[in-house]
């Protein structure tokens, strides 16, 4: 009887760890969705309200805690911005893209800045969709592999 219970626990553990292994893809999806919203928010604030970027940053309701940390460190305090503030789930190319985004803030006039921010918002929205598709694909595969490995352990145990 205990073997059957242990076998079922192994199956559930396999599914859990299969799902847990795709967490970084979900975080990337949320990060880029939030970055897209942040860029669109800044574009609106700059072009219509005439607000400065640091004041707009304080008013934005961030979805991603990691993005909020990066934005508050980059905006206004560019000397403190370094590699350590970027989350580990971002790739090197993504880190470079995010750095370029924040370093470009406030470099041009309001009109061209808001146009650039809207284009970047669309770019990050597409990146979020891409990460979402990758997350769903890898999540399905990981859960199936976790289930199969749990079943294999179950068969070996029983």
N, C-alpha and C positions, 0 to 999 in steps of 0.2 A: 504494500500500500504506500509506504513512504517513497518508493522508487517512482511510482506514478505521480505523486505530488511533486517530487523533485524534478521529474521530467517536464511537467507542466510549467513549473517555475523557470526552468531553463528555456522553454519556448517563449514565455513572456519576457524573460530577460533578453533573449535574442532580438525580439521585436523592439523592445525598449531601446537597446543599444543601437539597433539599426536606425531607428528614428532619431536618436540623439546624435548620431554621426553626421547628420545633414544640417545641424543647427547653424553652422557658419554660413550656409547658403541662404537660409532664412534671414539671418542678421544682415547679410549683404543686400538682400532685397529691401528690407526695411530701411537700411541706411541710405540707399540710392533713392528710394521713394521720398524719404524725408529731405534729402539734398535737393531733389527736384522741386519739392514744395517750397523749400527755403529760397531757392533761386527765383522762383515765380513771385514769392512774397516780397523779396527785395526789389525785384523789377517794378512791382506795383507801388511799393513805398517810395522808391526813388523817383519814378516818372510822375506819379499823381500827387503824392503828399509832399515830395521834396525833402523827405527825412534823410538823415545821414545813416550810413550803414551801421555804425556801432549802436545807435539808438534803436534802429529797426531790429537788430539782432537780439536785443534784450526783450523785445515784444513778441518774438516768434515762439509759438508753442511747438517745440521740437518733439518728434515722435521717437527719435533715436537719441539715447543718452550719449552715445559716442560722438554723434554729430554736434550735439550741444557743447560737449567738452572741446571739440576741435574749433568750433566757431567762436566760443568765448576766448580761447587762447590765441587764435589767429587775428581776430578783429580787434584792432587797437594795440595789441602787444605782439607785433610781428617778430620781435627778437626772441620770444620764448617758444616759437613754433619749431618743433623738431620731430624726428622720427618717432619718439616715444609716445606722442599723443595719439597716434593712429592705431586703431584696433588691429589685432593680429589676423583677423579674418579677411582683411583687404589684401589684394595682391600688390606687387610693386607698381604695376601700371596704374592701378586704381589709386594708389597713394599719390603718384605723380599727378594724375588728373585732378584729384581733390586739392592738392597743393596749388596747382595752377589756377584752379577756381578761386581759392581764397587770396592768392597773391594778386589776381587781376582785379579784385574789388577796390573801387575807389581810384582807379588809374586813369579813367577817361571822364568825359562830360556825362551828364545825366541821360541824354538821349541814347548815345551809343552804349552806355553802361547797361541801360534797361534792355536794349535790343540783344546785347550779348548775354545777359542773364536769362532772357526768355529762350534763346537758342540753347543755352546750357541746361535750362530746365527740361526742354524737350529731349536733349541728349541723355540726361540722367533718368528721365522717365522711361526711355527705351532701355537703358541699362537695368533699371529696376524690373521691367518686364522680362528681360533676358535672364536675370538672376532668379526671378520667380519661376520661369519655365525650367531652368536648371535645377532649382530646389525641388520642384514637384517630381521631376524625372529621377533625380538621385534619391529622393525620399522613398519613392515606390520601390526602387531597386534595393535600397538598403533594408527596408522593412521585409521585403521578400527574402533577401539573403539572411537576415536575422532570424526569420521564421524557419527557414530551411536548416540553418545551423542548430537552432533549438530542437527541431525535430530529429536531426542526426544525433545530437547528444541524448535525446530522449530514447532513441532506438538503442544506442550503445548502453545506456544506463539500465534499461529494462531488458 
